Every structure is written in C-alpha cells, then in structure tokens.
Amino acid sequence: MWIICEKNRRDLVKVELGLIIQQRWPNYRSQCSTGIKPYWNVRDDLSSIDGTILKGSRVVIPEALLKDMMQKLYVAHLGTEESKQRSIPLTAYLPNINSTIEDLIKKFETSGKF
C-alpha cells in the first residue's frame, strides 16, 4: 500500500484530487481541471486517508502503477475479460478502467509491450 501512497504523492492529479476531497468540490464540473473531471460523477464516493484515495472500499490506482499491475495480470494469463472481471475492478478504481485495461492488452498483444 505504501507504493500507492508514494505514487499518489508524485501524481499531480491525485494531489489535486486529495485536496479537493479534503476541502471542497467546486459547484460545477466545468470548474474542475481536466484531470479532475473524470472523478466528478463519483465525487461523493471518494475519500482520502493518509495519501491514499479511495472510492468506497476500492483504492484509486495511480496511473504510474497501472501498467505494472496489467503486466502481472496478463503474465498470469488472465486475458482481457478475466483481467477486467476478476482482479483490478474488485479492489481498485480508475476512471474508465475497463477501456483502459482493454487498450493496454491490445497494445501488448500487438507490440509485446505495455
């Protein structure tokens, strides 16, 4: 869990998101920065604890960790559907996570790299 906190501290969007969660959301989505807008629809479900951002009981994944997590899932031969259904979405949150998983796996299948 400490690596998630560390990556969140280096991610400017997550730093801004943490401050907004602790202080106050703008009145309108249009008042949010581009990086914060994807979280607007789930803003009431977000909390911040010691640098870790949660959506309910799921950890908000720093983008810097997503590729590493996908490599581990794919190496386990879970494939696209299993990766989306079994692992990440149950414990983690990232806006548009399913399409992000699909895009990363397609990229890996065509180039061999995440």
PyMOL commands that set and color helices and strands:
alter all, ss='L'
color gray80, all
select helices_A, chain A and resi 2-10+12-22+29-31+37-45+63-75+79-91+97-111
alter helices_A, ss='H'
color red, helices_A
select strands_A, chain A and resi 46-49+52-55+58-60+92-93
alter strands_A, ss='S'
color yellow, strands_A
deselect
rebuild
show_as cartoon
